[in-house]
Amino acid sequence: MTNDLPKAKATILVLMGVSGCGKTTVGEMLAECLGWRFLEGDELHPPANIARMKSGTPLDDADRTPWLEAIAARIDTWRAQEAQGVVACSALKRAYRDILIGDRDDVALVFLNGRTDLIASRLAARTDHFMPPGLLDSQFATLQPPGTDEHPITIEIDAPAAELVTRILAALAAR
């Protein structure tokens, strides 16, 4: 893939979806292709959040809010630096996306959407992540797919990561 697409209005992309949908893999590839920075939002979780998830306890809004605010602060730092970036963050609820994106018109949302069975099989095969497969149902229960007023790019995760990146790039170019 090349970076010969016209510059998109968005300078920061938030890749959202449930655990196991490919946010990190696709996000890293997309950022490399665009020559942009990449942030794995999970890296900003406080240790208490990671411990809760490892133990099989879903996070609640009170757990997530400081984490989301830390990601939003990183987004604002990038914006102040006029830097471009890709952020991987579950952003499952509209209220969470409001924290991350809000009225930032240079931040766009990419929703990696997939079937429960496909994502469950990915989580079952994953050995290097703190999120246990048992929390997938809670992720889907919390998920509020983005509304049309959020202007998401919705990508079905039914293909290899490189193809998903190609789809995202095409959607960005079409905007």
Buried (B, 14 or more C-beta within 10 A) or exposed (E): EEEEBEEBEBBBBBBBBBBBBBBBBBBBBBBBBBEBBBBBBBEBBEEEBBEBBEEEBBBEEEBBBEBBEBBBEBBEEBBEEEEBBBBBBBBBBEEBBBBBBEEBEBBBBBBBBBEEEBBBEBBEEEEEBBBBBEBBEBBBEBBEEBEEEBEBBBBEBEEEBEEBBBBBBEBBEEE
